[in-house]
Amino acid sequence: MASSSKRVLWKGAISFGLVHVPIALHSATTRNAIDFDWLDKNTMDPVGYKRINKATGKEISGENIIKGIEYGDGEYVVLSPEEISAAYPKSTQTIEIESFVSIDDIPFIYLERPYYTSPVGKGDKVYALLREVLHKTDKVGVAKVIIQTKQHLAILMACGPALILNLLRWSDEIRSLEDLDLPASGQKSVGLTDKEMTMGVQLVEGMSANWKPEQFTDSFREQIMTLVKEKVETGEVESVTKPESHETGMGGAKILDLADILRRSLDKGSKPAKKTAGATPRKSAKSAKRASSSASKKATSTRSATQGSKSRKSASAAKKAPGKSSGSSRKAA
């Protein structure tokens, strides 16, 4: 099980009747999925996305993009940023419980995302009160909550020593079972014999065990990360190519600034490495990636047929710079 983060995502209060429970909200889950970066096969440069007009295939700038909702075949209603902002629910820091229902009344298909809650300030006693009452009654509180401008339906439920806020899917997001061709309910309605039922029950009971989630792991992720580790240890890695910078007349100011930053970074990397320099590429891997991607876009649009001596020196320095290639290799891995 992944360890929970103590970082507070949201602060507010649970409200039911006249009871007010000050709480903090924490993420209860983490994402460990494999995140593959797209790279150019020939240059090992990161590959990004562009906003493309689907009809013409041409790239569109952000200022020429508006938002609309399709209501017919190719027919759209356009909404302005002001109209969209006005539709957002009024921000509130309160989880106001509207009713309490039996926990058995909530089908698991409605459950979407859990959050831990913890008491803040002097809210320990009233927090414990709500938790113990929910445990005793087997009830959950149904509420609406706004997180990052979006309104959610949620239930507040007691789970061990904590109160958990579990976001729910709205009812119109759940598809009906009526469209599926399912066998009728009941043993006799589908012709199951007592012998078949008995053997089926015996099989299930024989395979029954206590729930231990740590026994189940993502084998794909484990194999991929093991392979990555082996490739790093054997040096079987690819370095992300740092794009060369070129000075041009138009728009030169921005390019010169970026080129100066890159040159100073390369000059710094060309100096003899200090004992603690090994940690530097690890800390700056993300910023180096962003700089590489940004420089690639700008340098490509301004690349001239003839390369200057400064560009050749920069490229040479990049190859000789200690620590740079290892940091890039680590990111590519």
C-alpha positions in Angstrom: 0.0 0.0 0.0 1.3 3.4 -0.9 2.0 5.7 2.0 -0.4 8.6 2.4 0.7 12.2 1.9 0.4 14.6 4.8 0.2 17.5 2.3 -3.0 19.4 2.7 -5.1 19.7 -0.5 -8.0 21.7 1.0 -9.1 23.1 4.3 -12.7 23.6 5.3 -15.3 22.1 7.5 -17.9 19.4 7.7 -21.4 20.7 8.6 -24.5 18.8 9.7 -27.2 20.4 11.6 -25.5 23.0 13.8 -22.4 20.8 14.2 -19.2 22.2 12.6 -16.2 20.0 12.2 -13.0 21.8 11.0 -11.0 19.5 8.7 -8.1 19.2 6.3 -8.3 17.1 3.1 -5.5 14.8 2.0 -5.0 12.6 -1.0 -5.7 8.9 -0.2 -4.2 7.5 -3.4 -1.2 7.9 -5.6 -0.5 7.1 -9.2 2.3 4.6 -10.0 1.6 3.9 -13.6 4.5 3.8 -16.1 4.9 7.2 -17.9 6.6 6.7 -21.2 8.0 9.8 -22.9 7.8 10.1 -26.6 11.2 10.6 -28.3 12.4 11.2 -31.8 14.0 8.0 -33.0 16.7 9.7 -34.9 17.7 12.5 -32.5 16.3 11.4 -29.1 14.6 14.8 -28.7 11.3 14.8 -26.7 8.2 14.8 -28.9 5.4 17.1 -27.9 1.9 17.9 -29.1 0.5 20.6 -31.3 -3.0 22.1 -31.6 -4.1 21.1 -35.1 -7.1 22.2 -37.1 -8.6 18.8 -37.9 -10.0 20.1 -41.3 -6.9 21.8 -42.6 -4.2 20.1 -40.7 -2.6 23.4 -39.8 -1.3 24.4 -36.4 -3.5 26.9 -34.5 -2.2 29.4 -31.9 -3.9 29.6 -28.5 -5.4 33.0 -29.1 -7.4 31.7 -32.1 -9.0 28.9 -30.1 -12.5 29.2 -28.6 -14.6 26.7 -26.7 -17.9 25.2 -27.9 -20.2 22.3 -27.3 -21.5 20.2 -30.1 -25.3 19.8 -30.1 -25.7 18.3 -33.6 -23.7 16.8 -36.4 -21.0 19.5 -36.9 -23.1 22.2 -35.2 -21.7 24.0 -32.1 -22.8 26.4 -29.5 -19.9 28.7 -28.6 -19.4 29.8 -25.0 -17.2 32.8 -24.0 -14.8 32.6 -21.0 -17.1 34.9 -19.1 -20.1 32.6 -19.6 -18.1 29.6 -18.6 -16.8 31.3 -15.4 -20.3 32.4 -14.5 -21.5 28.8 -14.5 -18.9 27.6 -12.0 -20.5 26.9 -8.6 -19.8 29.5 -5.9 -16.6 28.4 -4.1 -17.2 27.3 -0.5 -15.0 25.6 2.1 -17.9 23.6 3.6 -18.9 20.0 3.1 -22.5 20.3 4.0 -24.1 16.9 4.7 -27.6 16.9 3.2 -28.7 13.4 4.5 -27.5 10.2 6.1 -28.1 6.9 4.3 -27.2 3.3 4.9 -23.8 2.4 3.7 -25.4 -0.7 1.9 -27.5 1.7 -0.2 -24.4 3.0 -2.1 -23.5 0.7 -5.0 -19.7 0.4 -5.3 -20.0 1.5 -9.0 -20.7 5.0 -7.8 -17.4 5.3 -5.8 -14.8 7.3 -7.7 -12.0 8.8 -5.6 -11.3 8.7 -1.9 -9.7 11.5 0.3 -8.6 11.3 3.9 -9.7 13.9 6.3 -8.1 15.0 9.5 -9.2 17.4 12.3 -7.6 20.8 12.5 -7.5 23.3 15.3 -9.6 22.2 18.2 -11.8 19.9 16.2 -10.6 16.5 17.6 -13.6 15.9 19.8 -16.3 16.8 17.3 -14.4 14.9 14.6 -14.4 11.8 16.9 -18.1 12.3 17.6 -19.1 12.1 13.9 -16.8 9.2 13.3 -18.1 7.1 16.2 -21.7 7.9 15.3 -21.2 6.7 11.8 -19.5 3.6 13.0 -22.4 2.8 15.3 -25.2 3.5 12.9 -23.6 2.1 9.7 -24.5 5.3 8.0 -22.7 7.6 5.6 -23.3 11.3 5.1 -24.3 12.4 1.6 -22.9 15.8 0.7 -21.8 18.1 -2.1 -18.3 19.6 -2.1 -16.4 22.0 -4.4 -12.8 21.1 -5.2 -10.8 23.3 -7.6 -14.0 25.0 -9.0 -15.7 21.7 -9.7 -18.7 20.5 -7.8 -18.8 16.8 -6.7 -21.3 14.5 -5.1 -19.6 12.7 -2.2 -20.2 10.5 0.8 -18.5 10.9 4.2 -17.9 7.6 5.8 -16.1 6.2 8.9 -13.1 4.0 8.1 -11.2 2.8 11.2 -9.9 5.9 13.0 -10.5 8.3 10.0 -13.4 9.9 8.2 -13.0 9.4 4.5 -14.6 11.7 1.9 -15.3 9.6 -1.2 -16.3 11.4 -4.4 -19.1 9.8 -6.2 -20.2 9.6 -9.9 -23.4 11.5 -10.7 -26.3 9.2 -11.4 -26.4 10.3 -15.1 -22.8 9.0 -15.4 -23.8 5.5 -14.6 -25.0 3.4 -17.5 -28.0 1.2 -17.2 -27.9 -2.6 -17.1 -31.1 -2.8 -19.0 -29.3 -2.8 -22.4 -27.3 -5.9 -21.5 -28.5 -9.4 -22.3 -28.1 -11.0 -18.8 -29.5 -14.3 -17.4 -32.5 -14.0 -15.1 -31.9 -13.8 -11.4 -32.5 -16.9 -9.2 -31.3 -20.5 -9.2 -34.4 -22.0 -10.7 -34.9 -19.4 -13.4 -31.7 -20.4 -15.2 -32.0 -24.2 -14.4 -29.2 -24.5 -11.9 -29.4 -27.8 -10.0 -28.8 -28.1 -6.2 -25.7 -30.2 -7.0 -24.2 -27.5 -9.2 -24.9 -24.9 -6.6 -23.3 -27.0 -3.8 -20.1 -27.6 -5.8 -19.9 -23.9 -6.8 -20.2 -22.8 -3.2 -17.5 -25.4 -2.1 -15.2 -24.0 -4.8 -15.6 -20.4 -3.7 -15.2 -21.4 0.0 -12.0 -23.4 -0.9 -10.5 -20.3 -2.6 -11.6 -17.9 0.1 -8.8 -15.9 1.9 -8.3 -12.8 3.9 -8.0 -9.6 1.9 -4.3 -8.7 1.7 -3.9 -6.0 -1.0 -0.1 -6.0 -0.7 0.0 -9.5 -2.2 -1.2 -8.1 -5.5 1.2 -6.0 -7.5 1.4 -4.5 -11.0 3.7 -7.1 -12.8 4.0 -4.9 -15.9 5.3 -2.0 -14.0 7.7 -4.2 -12.0 9.1 -5.8 -15.1 9.5 -2.4 -16.9 11.3 -0.8 -14.0 13.6 -3.8 -13.5 14.5 -3.6 -17.2 15.1 0.2 -16.9 17.4 -0.4 -13.9 19.4 -3.1 -15.7 19.8 -0.8 -18.7 21.1 2.0 -16.5 23.5 -0.2 -14.7 24.9 -1.6 -18.0 25.1 1.8 -19.6 22.5 0.9 -22.2 21.0 4.4 -22.3 20.4 7.1 -24.8 21.2 10.8 -24.3 18.7 13.5 -25.2 20.3 15.7 -27.9 20.7 19.3 -26.8 19.6 21.5 -29.8 22.0 24.1 -31.1 21.1 27.8 -30.8 21.3 30.2 -33.8 21.1 34.0 -33.8 18.7 35.7 -36.3 17.6 39.2 -36.9 13.8 38.9 -36.2 12.8 37.8 -32.8 16.5 37.6 -31.9 16.1 39.1 -28.4 14.3 36.1 -26.9 16.5 33.6 -28.7 19.7 35.4 -27.5 18.4 35.3 -23.9 17.8 31.6 -24.1 21.1 30.9 -25.9 23.0 32.9 -23.2 21.4 30.8 -20.5 22.3 27.6 -22.3 25.9 28.7 -23.0 26.4 29.7 -19.3 24.9 26.3 -18.3 27.3 24.5 -20.6 30.3 26.6 -19.4 29.4 25.7 -15.9 29.3 22.1 -16.8 32.7 22.3 -18.5 34.4 23.2 -15.2 36.0 20.4 -13.1 33.2 18.6 -11.3 33.1 19.1 -7.5 32.5 16.2 -5.2 28.9 17.1 -4.7 28.2 17.8 -8.4 26.8 14.3 -8.9 23.5 15.3 -7.4 23.0 18.3 -9.6 21.8 16.5 -12.8 19.2 14.6 -10.7 17.7 17.9 -9.3 17.6 19.7 -12.6 16.4 16.8 -14.8 12.9 18.3 -15.3 14.1 21.8 -15.9 16.7 20.5 -18.4 13.9 18.7 -20.2 11.8 21.8 -20.4 14.7 23.9 -21.6 15.6 21.3 -24.2 12.0 21.2 -25.5 11.7 25.0 -25.6 15.0 25.5 -27.3 14.3 22.8 -29.8 11.1 24.6 -31.0 12.8 28.1 -31.2 16.0 26.9 -32.7 14.2 24.9 -35.4 12.3 27.9 -36.6 15.4 30.1 -36.9 18.0 27.6 -38.1 20.1 29.0 -41.0 21.9 27.1 -43.7 25.3 28.1 -42.4 26.2 27.4 -38.8 28.4 30.0 -37.0 31.5 29.2 -35.1 29.7 29.9 -31.8 27.2 27.2 -32.5 30.0 24.7 -33.2 31.7 25.6 -30.0 28.5 25.2 -28.1 27.9 21.8 -29.6 31.5 20.8 -28.8 31.2 22.0 -25.2 28.0 20.1 -24.8 29.7 16.9 -25.8 32.7 17.5 -23.5 30.7 18.8 -20.5 31.0 16.3 -17.6 27.8 15.3 -15.8 25.5 16.6 -18.5 25.2 13.5 -20.5 24.7 11.4 -17.4 21.9 13.6 -16.3 20.3 13.4 -19.7 20.7 9.6 -19.8 19.1 9.3 -16.5 16.1 11.2 -17.7 15.8 9.3 -20.9 16.0 6.0 -19.0 
